[in-house]
Amino acid sequence: MYGDLSSPFQVTDDNFGVTLKSSSLVFVDFWATWCGPCRALAQTIDEIAQEYSGKVLVCKLDVDNNPSTAKNFQILSIPTMILFKNGQEVERLIGLSAKKKITEVIEKHLQ
């Protein structure tokens, strides 16, 4: 279902719930194609997907194409990244974040 997990999985309104249940740690980048900071973050998200392959399911959700999920999680600005553990939100980062900050959040929940 998820293909190559060394790159971010494209999650949608339709598969979001199933995706959250598929892995104990799921990291979701809420973004849009027109968002400059989102595009600047894309390479970092790709690197994190590669580095944490097999440990964390890294996903991207385009808020324009999937408004229902974005609304459910009250995504008011992008990029917003949410880390889910066992289906529950445990951390939220808003705005362009440094890779070190993102990996610190992930590492804290890998324990």
ZAZAFI-664591 format. One record per atom (N, C-alpha, C): residue in one letter; x, y, z. Coordinates in steps of 0.001 Angstrom, whole numbers, padded with zeros to 6 digits, always signed. Atoms other than C-alpha are relative to their C-alpha. Layout:
aXYZ
...
end
This chain:
m+000816-001208+000000
m+000000+000000+000000
m+000856+001267+000000
y-000785-001220-000168
y+002749+002474+000917
y+001197+000109-000926
g-001085-000062+000970
g+005319+001601-001740
g+001340+000233+000659
d-001338-000296-000480
d+008810+002965-001205
d-000099+000941+001200
l+000133-000813-001213
l+008864+004202+002390
l+001193+000902+000246
s-001122-000915-000148
s+012153+006027+001862
s-000315+001359-000621
s+000475-001307+000448
s+010137+008848+000294
s-001390+000201+000609
p+001287-000257-000662
p+007037+010557+001730
p-001180-000627-000743
f+001237+000583+000523
f+003698+008803+001234
f-001031+001118-000140
q+001017-001023+000241
q+000997+010999-000310
q-001319-000452+000618
v+001224+000363-000702
v-001929+010816+002102
v-001140+000915-000461
t+001172-000744+000470
t-005486+011952+001222
t-001112-000069+001044
d+001174+000091-000866
d-008833+012541+002894
d-000490-001448+000079
d+000527+001366+000072
d-009799+009028+001765
d+000812-001015+000794
n-000823+001032-000642
n-006836+007125+003224
n+000640+000460+001314
f-000658-000544-001194
f-005879+009317+006207
f-000205-000890+001227
g+000294+000820-001178
g-007608+007222+008884
g+000730-001331-000014
v-000684+001286+000144
v-006204+003943+007587
v+001506+000187+000168
t-001427-000276-000085
t-002754+005485+007281
t+000433+000194+001453
l-000341-000215-001406
l-002760+006629+010925
l+000083-001315+000766
k+000031+001286-000699
k-003535+003068+012013
k+001085-000959-000483
s-000931+000926+000634
s-000854+001522+009801
s+001373-000046+000657
s-001323-000081-000613
s+002164+002561+011867
s-000131+000667+001361
s+000105-000605-001337
s+002762+003432+015509
s+000415+001466-000020
l-000397-001400+000148
l+004518+006676+014465
l-000240+000446-001435
v+000304-000557+001317
v+003151+008715+011563
v+000252+001505+000073
f-000342-001412+000074
f+004593+012119+010659
f-000656+000560-001263
v+000727-000549+001143
v+002358+014246+008401
v+000374+001462-000214
d-000300-001366+000425
d+003458+017372+006541
d-001230+000511-000756
f+001145-000643+000654
f+000384+019505+005705
f+000560+001159-000813
w-000641-000954+000900
w+001345+021615+002681
w-000918+000339-001172
a+000685-000338+001253
a+000215+023194-000608
a+001048+000390-001037
t-000964-000257+001080
t+001892+023636-003983
t+000391+001480-000095
w-000258-001440+000128
w+001641+027463-003843
w+000783+000564+001188
c-000619-000454-001246
c+003293+027686-000398
c+001525-000049-000098
g-001463-000086+000086
g+006910+028884-000601
g+000722-000720+001129
p-000658+000717-001101
p+007933+027713+002886
p-000198-001517-000079
c+000254+001439+000165
c+006328+024323+002122
c+000979-000591-001010
r-000939+000466+001023
r+008447+023973-001003
r+001424-000010+000547
a-001335-000052-000603
a+011535+025020+000972
a+000224-001175+000954
l-000071+001096-000963
l+010765+022273+003503
l+000009-001377-000668
a+000187+001283+000703
a+010201+019549+000884
a+001248-000883+000040
q-001238+000785-000002
q+013856+018439+000684
q+000259-000590+001390
t-000177+000475-001373
t+014035+018160+004483
t-000942-001166+000287
i+000983+001068-000215
i+010866+016040+004562
i+000445-001262-000736
d-000517+001148+000755
d+012348+013779+001856
d+001147-000671+000754
e-001139+000544-000745
e+015548+013366+003904
e-000468-000741+001256
i+000524+000634-001220
i+013589+012560+007073
i-000668-001330-000348
a+000640+001248+000433
a+011534+009945+005191
a+001049-001072-000251
q-001069+000941+000303
q+014751+008319+004010
q+000696-000464+001284
e-000747+000315-001222
e+016525+008477+007387
e-000817-000819+001005
y+000851+000690-000976
y+013547+007172+009386
y-000840-001114-000622
s+000713+001080+000684
s+012345+004579+006871
s+000007-001249+000877
g+000127+001178-000841
g+011045+001576+008779
g-000273+000312+001463
k+000251-000411-001387
k+010691+003565+012017
k-001198+000936+000104
v+001067-001007+000024
v+008305+006399+011111
v-000564+000044-001417
l+000625-000175+001310
l+005799+006616+008265
l-000129+001503-000234
v+000013-001428+000314
v+006413+010057+006748
v-000961+000230-001167
c+001054-000255+000990
c+003455+011466+004805
c-000082+001485-000325
k+000303-001367+000391
k+002488+014604+002931
k-001493+000061-000353
l+001407-000196+000331
l-001068+015926+002682
l-000174+001395-000586
d+000261-001269+000680
d-001938+018649+000155
d-001337+000534+000522
v+001211-000526-000649
v-004435+020826+002055
v-001031+000497-001007
d+000950-000466+001017
d-005992+022208-001144
d-000817-001158-000565
n+000681+001165+000569
n-006852+018733-002463
n-000687-000858+001053
n+000539+000809-001103
n-007783+017324+000966
n-000476+000896+001139
p+000424-000991-000992
p-009669+020053+002821
p-000656-000591+001251
s+000694+000591-001141
s-011618+017710+005085
s+000969-000340+001133
t-000992+000365-001016
t-008564+016345+006902
t+000654+001251+000574
a-000605-001247-000474
a-006989+019799+007091
a-000938+000709+000979
k+000988-000626-000890
k-010195+021137+008657
k-000109-000763+001314
n+000106+000825-001203
n-010444+018221+011112
n+001131+000257+000987
f-001150-000237-000868
f-006973+019008+012441
f+000295+001490+000178
q-000088-001454-000169
q-007543+022780+012383
q+001329+000560-000506
i-001209-000510+000635
i-004674+023470+010006
i-000319+001403-000510
l+000297-001391+000337
l-004789+027261+009862
l+001138+000677-000744
s-001131-000520+000768
s-001322+027908+008456
s+000881-001172-000407
i-000870+001055+000499
i+001115+025858+006441
i+001386+000575-000260
p+000058+001409-000330
p+003464+024215+006606
p-000315-000242+001482
t+000228+000525-001347
t+002157+022409+009673
t+000359-001476-000057
m-000388+001407-000078
m+003682+019086+010659
m-000525-000572+001313
i+000544+000651-001196
i+001979+016714+013078
i+000581-001400+000100
l-000460+001354-000287
l+003482+013620+014659
l-001098-000712+000774
f+001026+000818-000635
f+000940+010956+015549
f+000662-001256+000570
k-000481+001237-000622
k+001722+008120+017962
k-001224-000824+000361
n+001158+000881-000201
n-000713+005197+017984
n-001317+000703-000345
g+001193-000662+000499
g-003196+007351+016053
g-000365+001315+000666
q+000299-001238-000735
q-003099+010298+018474
q+001076+001056-000265
e-000958-001083+000180
e-001484+013691+017871
e+000828+000165+001275
v-000884-000184-001156
v+001558+014047+020143
v+000873+001250-000123
e-000803-001214+000221
e+003471+016977+018593
e-000491+000709-001242
r+000373-000812+001159
r+002734+019832+016203
r+001057+001087-000179
l-000940-001057+000358
l+005229+022096+014451
l-000659+000851-001077
i+000625-000897+000969
i+003983+025155+012579
i+001065+000913-000580
g-000957-000865+000682
g+005999+027049+009997
g+001224-000782-000461
l-001226+000590+000523
l+009344+026399+008380
l+000902-000348+001172
s-000796+000463-001137
s+011239+024312+010928
s+001315-000589-000475
a-001305+000583+000312
a+014885+023310+010946
a-000075-001516+000128
k-000025+001459-000039
k+015622+019650+010310
k+000314-000495+001409
k-000385+000407-001358
k+017251+019400+013750
k-001207+000032+000941
k+001192-000118-000851
k+014040+020576+015440
k-000980-001150-000291
i+000922+001073+000396
i+011934+018061+013478
i+000508-001347+000506
t-000537+001295-000424
t+014266+015157+014209
t+000000-000134+001520
e+000084+000051-001475
e+014351+016075+017922
e-001395-000438+000441
v+001387+000364-000314
v+010549+015798+018016
v-000216-001486-000276
i+000172+001411+000348
i+010639+012439+016244
i+000763-000895+000979
e-000842+000816-000892
e+013483+011062+018382
e-000629-000132+001389
k+000625+000011-001329
k+011631+011984+021578
k-001073-001087+000092
h+001108+000948-000004
h+008765+009688+020557
h+000387-001398-000504
l-000483+001325+000412
l+010873+006807+019224
l+000347-000847+001220
q-000402+000706-001226
q+011804+005889+022815
q-001052-001012+000411
end
